[in-house]
Amino acid sequence: MAKLKLKSKKKKDVIDNIKGFLNDRTEKNTEIITKFKKYLSHEVKPLDNSIDGD
């Protein structure tokens, strides 16, 4: 029974660590997405791929 409680505590600690990591990671992803939105919001000139043969 004691081993079961120890495993449960250890398992809870591992789960808490994973949750913390994922929460931190989400914030970083949000920062990256914000940077890309800012980058993509600038007006981009279309490329002129036409070839004038005249």
Buried (B, 14 or more C-beta within 10 A) or exposed (E): EEEEEEEEEEEEEEEEEEEEEEEEEEEEEEEEEEEEEEEEEEEEEEEEEEEEEE
